[in-house]
Amino acid sequence: MSAYHENALRPGARLAEYTIESVLGRGGFSVTYLARDTALGAYVAIKEYMPQDIAARDSGTASVIPQTSEEAIRHYHWGLKNFVKEARALARFKHPNIVRVLRFIEANGTAYTVMEYERGQTLAQYLKGRGERLDEANLYRIVMPILNGLHAVHEAGMLHLDIKPENIYLREDGTPMLIDFGSARQALTESRPTGRVTLTHGYAPIEQYPGKGTLGPWSDVYALGATMYRCITGKRPEDALARYRAMLDYKTDPLLPAVKAGAGRYPALVLQCIDRAMQIHAKDRPRSARALQDHLLGRVRIPGRSETRNVAPAVRARAGRRARQRFRRAMSRLIRTTAVAALLAALAWFGWPHLPKDWRRLATGLVEQAAAVIASVRPTQTGPAAGGDVSKGGSAR
């Protein structure tokens, strides 16, 4: 549990039937508290809307008051409206991998989301206790259920928009769930395109930056890919905006691909899926949580996957197909020529001992032509192995 923070409600403060006990976490957009239901005796987590760059708490009344400028007031109320909208939408969910919202409260000039509290730890905390990395089995154990929950969120027309290790919570029994949705925070960012960007650098895709693209399920796919990257490397990924600018300047992507960062420690399929999910352009990523899940399970081919392998086998295969086509054409010519030669030879042997000289020359020429065709076909039959010139040099370029 976190210590008391400035602008947070003090321990012992009352909020409807709940008593605040401590601060669980704090960000630039909200404060989350551990509270006790005085009627039932159960613990809950309460998230308070508190955009601290445009609002502060009145120490006398505990009310949250936006700054006095017209712009700050407009942004504050726009964010508050979306915070309540998000809470209402989440209250409809009953999914084991999505945080359960019990209700929301409007008080102190702001709003609060009341959620079930379960003992456990965030994925970020879990990683710190395991050398900052996950093995393949634990990676799948956490990511697959999260993809199930994310699919349900997308099916309901919602987005998370803040997936990161700090927002994946592991219950005491190890089952994971998504917490702290960021769609309301994203709405606040979009309402002030020239102001401060409220997103998590390294996990947010380029389209979460103002004016850089359209949000969709593919945005959450990027963030989950970045979270997986963190789990296999132990490091926060490079910021999407820095990667985007490098691309515009025709420079090397500053992010080391997962296929290199995790080579030898994780299966190639897992690493290729991470790289696919973290493509800069949204059109190059899996379009949904279900699509990423199918890629991870090997149900569909990953576009461009052959690029990570030696291309010489493919070149040899094409050479083999061309050789077989040449062989078939030559055999067709051989059959026709041999048939005519055989007919003339039969006539000469059985029918006409005094065959005209011109016919003899014709038959002799056809037999010679057939022999030439046969000689040309023999080396072609080994054509598929002709790709050996490619294999000598390794991969084709």
C-alpha positions in Angstrom: 0.0 0.0 0.0 1.1 3.5 -0.8 1.6 6.3 1.7 -0.6 9.3 1.9 -0.3 11.7 -1.1 -1.1 15.3 -1.5 -4.5 15.9 -3.0 -5.7 12.4 -1.8 -8.5 11.8 0.6 -7.2 11.3 4.1 -7.5 8.0 6.0 -10.9 7.9 7.8 -12.7 10.1 5.3 -16.2 8.9 4.5 -17.6 8.4 1.1 -21.2 7.1 1.2 -21.1 3.8 3.2 -17.3 3.5 2.7 -14.4 4.6 4.9 -11.1 5.4 3.2 -8.2 3.4 4.8 -5.2 4.1 2.5 -3.9 5.0 -0.9 -3.4 2.0 -3.2 -2.0 3.9 -6.2 -1.9 7.3 -7.8 -1.4 8.7 -11.3 -1.8 12.0 -13.1 -5.4 11.2 -13.8 -6.7 9.5 -10.7 -6.1 8.2 -7.2 -7.1 4.7 -6.1 -7.9 3.9 -2.4 -8.4 0.9 -0.3 -11.7 1.4 1.5 -14.0 -0.6 3.9 -17.7 -1.1 3.5 -19.0 -0.1 6.9 -22.2 -2.0 6.4 -20.8 -5.3 5.1 -17.3 -5.2 6.5 -15.8 -6.0 3.1 -12.9 -4.2 1.4 -13.3 -2.4 -1.9 -11.0 -0.4 -4.2 -12.2 3.1 -5.0 -10.9 5.0 -8.0 -11.3 8.8 -7.8 -11.3 11.1 -10.8 -8.4 13.5 -10.1 -6.6 15.1 -13.1 -3.9 16.8 -11.0 -2.5 19.1 -13.7 -5.8 20.9 -14.0 -7.5 20.4 -10.6 -6.7 20.3 -6.8 -8.5 19.4 -3.6 -9.9 22.0 -1.3 -8.4 21.1 2.1 -11.4 22.4 4.0 -14.2 20.7 2.1 -12.4 17.7 0.4 -13.9 18.9 -2.9 -12.0 18.6 -6.1 -11.9 22.0 -7.8 -10.6 22.6 -11.4 -8.3 25.6 -12.1 -10.1 28.8 -12.7 -9.3 29.2 -16.4 -12.2 28.5 -18.8 -10.1 25.9 -20.7 -9.2 24.0 -17.5 -12.9 24.0 -16.4 -14.0 22.7 -19.9 -11.4 19.9 -19.9 -12.1 18.9 -16.3 -15.8 18.4 -17.0 -15.2 16.7 -20.3 -12.9 14.2 -18.5 -15.4 13.8 -15.7 -18.2 13.0 -18.1 -16.1 10.3 -19.8 -15.0 8.9 -16.4 -18.6 8.3 -15.5 -19.4 6.9 -18.9 -16.6 4.4 -18.6 -17.7 3.4 -15.1 -21.2 2.7 -16.2 -20.0 0.6 -19.2 -17.6 -1.5 -17.0 -20.4 -2.1 -14.4 -22.1 -4.3 -17.1 -19.2 -6.7 -17.3 -18.9 -9.9 -15.4 -15.8 -11.4 -16.8 -13.2 -13.2 -14.7 -10.3 -11.3 -16.5 -11.8 -7.8 -16.1 -12.0 -5.9 -12.9 -15.5 -6.0 -11.4 -17.1 -2.6 -11.0 -19.8 -2.5 -8.3 -21.1 1.0 -8.6 -20.0 4.6 -9.1 -20.6 7.6 -6.8 -20.7 11.3 -7.6 -19.5 13.4 -4.7 -16.9 16.1 -3.8 -17.3 17.7 -7.2 -15.9 14.6 -8.8 -16.8 10.9 -9.4 -15.7 7.6 -7.9 -15.7 4.0 -9.3 -16.2 1.4 -6.6 -14.6 -2.0 -7.5 -14.1 -5.4 -6.0 -10.8 -5.6 -4.1 -8.8 -8.8 -4.3 -5.5 -9.6 -2.7 -2.6 -10.0 -5.1 -0.1 -8.0 -7.0 0.4 -6.3 -10.3 2.3 -7.9 -13.1 5.0 -5.2 -12.6 5.4 -6.3 -9.0 5.4 -9.9 -10.0 8.2 -9.3 -12.6 10.4 -7.6 -10.0 10.3 -10.8 -7.9 11.2 -13.0 -10.8 14.2 -11.4 -12.3 12.2 -9.0 -14.5 11.3 -11.7 -17.0 8.8 -14.5 -17.5 9.4 -17.9 -19.0 7.2 -19.1 -21.9 4.7 -21.0 -19.7 4.1 -18.1 -17.4 3.8 -15.7 -20.3 1.1 -17.7 -21.9 -0.6 -18.3 -18.5 -1.0 -14.5 -18.1 -1.5 -13.3 -21.7 -4.1 -15.8 -22.9 -6.7 -15.0 -20.3 -6.0 -11.3 -20.7 -6.7 -11.6 -24.4 -10.0 -13.3 -23.6 -11.0 -10.4 -21.4 -9.8 -7.9 -24.0 -11.8 -9.6 -26.7 -15.0 -9.2 -24.5 -14.1 -5.5 -24.0 -13.7 -5.0 -27.8 -16.9 -6.9 -28.5 -18.8 -4.4 -26.3 -17.4 -1.5 -28.3 -14.9 -0.4 -25.7 -11.2 0.0 -25.6 -8.8 -0.2 -22.6 -6.1 2.2 -23.9 -3.7 1.8 -21.0 -2.5 -1.9 -21.0 0.9 -2.2 -19.2 2.4 -4.4 -16.5 1.0 -2.0 -13.8 -2.6 -2.5 -15.1 -2.6 -6.3 -15.2 -3.4 -7.6 -11.7 -2.6 -11.1 -10.6 -4.9 -12.5 -7.9 -3.5 -14.7 -5.2 -4.5 -17.8 -7.2 -2.5 -16.5 -10.1 -5.5 -15.6 -12.4 -4.9 -12.3 -14.2 -7.3 -9.4 -14.8 -7.3 -6.0 -16.5 -7.6 -3.0 -14.2 -7.5 0.8 -14.5 -9.0 1.4 -18.0 -7.6 4.4 -19.7 -10.3 5.3 -22.3 -11.6 8.3 -20.2 -8.0 9.5 -19.8 -7.6 9.2 -23.6 -10.7 11.3 -24.0 -9.2 14.0 -21.8 -6.0 13.9 -24.0 -8.0 14.3 -27.2 -10.0 17.3 -25.7 -6.7 19.3 -25.4 -4.6 18.3 -28.5 -2.0 21.0 -27.8 -1.7 20.3 -24.1 -0.1 17.6 -22.0 -0.4 14.0 -23.3 -1.7 11.7 -20.6 -0.6 8.2 -21.7 2.1 5.7 -20.8 5.2 6.1 -23.0 6.6 2.8 -24.3 3.2 1.0 -24.2 1.0 3.5 -26.1 0.8 3.1 -29.9 1.5 6.1 -32.2 -2.3 6.6 -32.8 -2.7 7.5 -29.1 -0.7 10.7 -29.7 -2.8 13.6 -30.9 -3.4 13.7 -34.6 -1.4 10.5 -35.3 -4.1 8.0 -36.3 -7.4 6.3 -35.5 -7.9 4.3 -32.3 -9.3 0.8 -32.3 -8.8 -2.7 -31.0 -5.4 -2.7 -32.8 -4.3 0.0 -30.3 -4.8 -2.4 -27.4 -3.0 -5.1 -29.4 0.1 -2.8 -29.6 0.0 -2.2 -25.9 -0.3 -5.9 -25.0 2.6 -6.6 -27.4 4.7 -4.0 -25.7 3.8 -5.6 -22.3 4.9 -9.0 -23.6 8.1 -7.4 -24.9 8.7 -6.1 -21.4 8.1 -9.6 -20.0 10.8 -11.2 -22.3 13.4 -8.5 -22.1 13.0 -7.0 -18.7 12.9 -3.5 -20.2 10.3 -1.0 -21.2 10.0 -0.8 -25.0 11.1 2.3 -26.9 8.5 5.0 -27.2 6.2 4.7 -30.3 6.7 8.4 -31.1 10.5 8.0 -31.2 10.1 5.0 -33.4 7.7 6.9 -35.7 10.0 9.8 -36.1 13.0 7.5 -36.8 10.9 5.9 -39.6 10.0 9.3 -41.1 13.7 10.2 -41.1 14.6 6.9 -42.8 16.6 5.8 -39.7 16.8 2.4 -38.1 14.0 1.6 -35.7 15.4 2.2 -32.2 13.4 -0.8 -30.9 15.4 -4.0 -31.0 13.1 -6.6 -32.5 11.8 -9.3 -30.2 13.1 -12.0 -32.6 16.6 -10.7 -31.7 16.0 -9.7 -28.1 14.6 -13.1 -27.1 16.4 -15.3 -29.6 17.3 -18.7 -28.0 15.2 -18.1 -25.0 11.7 -18.2 -26.5 10.1 -19.9 -29.4 10.3 -18.1 -32.7 6.5 -18.0 -33.0 6.1 -16.0 -29.7 8.8 -13.5 -30.7 7.3 -13.0 -34.2 3.9 -12.4 -32.6 5.3 -9.7 -30.4 7.0 -8.0 -33.3 3.8 -8.2 -35.3 1.7 -6.7 -32.5 4.2 -3.8 -32.1 4.3 -2.6 -35.7 4.3 1.2 -36.0 1.4 1.3 -38.5 -1.9 0.0 -37.2 -2.6 -1.7 -40.6 0.4 -4.0 -40.1 -0.8 -5.4 -36.7 -3.4 -8.1 -35.9 -6.7 -6.2 -36.0 -8.1 -7.6 -32.7 -7.3 -9.4 -29.5 -8.8 -12.6 -31.0 -6.5 -12.3 -34.1 -3.4 -11.9 -31.8 -4.5 -14.9 -29.8 -4.9 -17.0 -33.0 -1.4 -16.0 -34.0 0.0 -17.0 -30.7 -1.7 -20.4 -30.9 -0.4 -21.0 -34.4 -3.9 -21.1 -35.9 -3.1 -18.7 -38.6 0.1 -17.8 -40.5 1.9 -14.7 -39.5 2.2 -12.4 -42.6 5.8 -11.8 -43.4 7.0 -14.6 -41.1 9.1 -16.2 -43.9 11.2 -13.0 -43.8 12.9 -14.3 -40.7 14.0 -17.5 -42.4 16.6 -18.3 -45.1 14.9 -17.7 -48.4 17.1 -20.2 -50.3 14.6 -23.1 -49.9 11.9 -21.0 -51.6 14.2 -20.1 -54.4 15.1 -23.8 -54.9 11.4 -24.7 -54.9 10.7 -22.2 -57.7 13.6 -23.5 -59.7 12.2 -27.0 -59.3 8.8 -26.0 -60.5 10.3 -24.4 -63.6 12.4 -27.5 -64.3 9.4 -29.8 -64.0 7.5 -27.6 -66.5 10.4 -27.8 -69.0 10.5 -31.6 -68.5 6.8 -32.0 -69.2 7.0 -29.9 -72.4 10.1 -31.9 -73.6 8.3 -35.2 -72.9 5.3 -34.1 -74.9 7.5 -33.3 -77.9 9.4 -36.6 -77.5 6.1 -38.6 -77.5 4.9 -37.0 -80.6 8.2 -37.4 -82.5 8.7 -41.0 -81.4 5.2 -42.0 -82.5 5.7 -40.7 -86.0 9.2 -42.3 -86.2 7.8 -45.6 -85.0 5.0 -45.5 -87.6 7.4 -44.9 -90.4 9.8 -47.6 -89.1 6.9 -50.1 -89.0 5.9 -49.3 -92.5 9.5 -49.7 -93.7 10.0 -53.1 -92.0 6.7 -54.8 -92.8 5.2 -53.1 -95.8 7.5 -51.5 -98.3 10.9 -53.0 -99.0 11.3 -50.4 -101.8 10.4 -47.4 -99.7 11.3 -44.2 -101.6 14.6 -42.6 -100.7 12.9 -39.4 -99.6 10.8 -41.3 -97.0 13.8 -43.1 -95.7 15.6 -39.8 -95.2 12.5 -38.4 -93.4 12.3 -41.4 -91.1 16.0 -41.2 -90.3 15.7 -37.5 -89.5 12.8 -38.1 -87.2 14.7 -40.8 -85.3 17.7 -38.5 -84.9 15.5 -35.7 -83.7 13.9 -38.0 -81.1 17.3 -39.0 -79.9 18.3 -35.4 -79.5 15.1 -34.7 -77.5 15.9 -37.6 -75.2 19.4 -36.3 -74.6 18.1 -32.9 -73.8 15.6 -34.2 -71.3 17.9 -36.3 -69.2 19.8 -33.5 -67.4 16.6 -31.6 -67.0 15.2 -34.3 -64.8 17.7 -33.4 -62.1 16.6 -29.7 -62.5 15.2 -29.3 -58.9 18.7 -29.9 -57.6 20.0 -27.1 -59.9 19.1 -24.8 -57.1 22.4 -25.8 -55.5 23.9 -22.7 -56.9 21.6 -20.7 -54.6 22.2 -22.9 -51.5 26.0 -22.5 -51.9 25.7 -18.9 -51.1 23.2 -19.3 -48.2 20.2 -16.9 -48.5 19.4 -15.2 -51.7 19.5 -11.5 -51.8 
